[in-house]
């Protein structure tokens, strides 16, 4: 888990959070965003438990007390 400290009155977009975290963890951006700067289709972002795709995507607002989770989609396995 990575914690990002924000000013109490500061709001950021999901894209700004990704960029802020990527400054400390350089490989993150390329794994989450495609060449056009859009969310990769196999990656899901959740803000306070809600899928960011339904909150405005990378423009979704993240408040200082929010939790934002980045999850790769999982697939595969075997069927019996």
Legacy VTK file of the C-alpha trace (Angstrom):
# vtk DataFile Version 3.0
C-alpha trace
ASCII
DATASET POLYDATA
POINTS 80 float
0.000 0.000 0.000
1.191 3.509 -0.830
-0.062 6.523 1.081
-0.080 9.917 -0.584
-0.256 12.884 1.760
-2.523 15.689 0.535
-3.489 19.027 2.027
-6.818 18.805 3.853
-8.631 20.958 1.311
-6.912 19.565 -1.776
-8.794 17.476 -4.320
-7.122 15.678 -7.170
-8.290 13.666 -10.130
-7.470 9.984 -10.410
-5.019 10.897 -13.201
-3.230 13.377 -10.916
-2.953 10.753 -8.180
-1.435 8.293 -10.658
1.086 10.916 -11.788
1.977 11.813 -8.187
2.556 8.167 -7.252
4.468 7.552 -10.507
7.006 10.207 -9.502
8.040 7.927 -6.617
7.370 4.638 -8.476
8.359 5.286 -12.109
7.077 2.039 -13.650
3.516 2.533 -12.418
2.324 4.941 -15.110
3.163 2.648 -18.017
1.439 -0.285 -16.362
-1.759 1.653 -15.634
-2.048 4.043 -18.585
-1.695 3.324 -22.304
0.312 5.333 -24.854
-2.530 7.874 -25.194
-2.669 8.424 -21.426
-5.925 6.485 -21.068
-6.610 3.803 -18.495
-5.556 0.408 -19.839
-8.597 -1.784 -20.374
-7.239 -4.533 -18.119
-6.812 -2.143 -15.171
-9.556 -1.085 -12.772
-9.430 1.870 -10.404
-11.713 2.089 -7.399
-12.272 5.253 -5.401
-13.922 4.682 -2.046
-15.175 1.334 -3.292
-16.703 2.657 -6.528
-15.348 1.817 -9.959
-13.756 5.018 -11.293
-15.072 4.211 -14.805
-18.528 5.142 -13.474
-17.239 8.226 -11.628
-15.662 9.970 -14.604
-12.689 7.711 -15.288
-9.345 9.428 -14.870
-11.215 12.700 -14.211
-12.892 11.226 -11.118
-12.311 13.341 -8.027
-10.201 11.969 -5.176
-10.484 13.797 -1.865
-7.783 13.755 0.832
-9.709 11.193 2.892
-10.451 8.908 -0.077
-8.959 5.518 -0.742
-7.988 4.783 -4.322
-7.159 1.221 -5.342
-5.573 0.166 -8.623
-6.282 -3.437 -9.622
-5.309 -5.372 -12.721
-8.153 -7.439 -14.104
-7.794 -11.116 -13.426
-8.758 -13.801 -15.885
-7.892 -17.318 -16.752
-8.034 -20.424 -14.660
-9.508 -23.769 -15.500
-13.081 -24.869 -15.927
-14.120 -28.278 -14.729
LINES 1 81
80 0 1 2 3 4 5 6 7 8 9 10 11 12 13 14 15 16 17 18 19 20 21 22 23 24 25 26 27 28 29 30 31 32 33 34 35 36 37 38 39 40 41 42 43 44 45 46 47 48 49 50 51 52 53 54 55 56 57 58 59 60 61 62 63 64 65 66 67 68 69 70 71 72 73 74 75 76 77 78 79
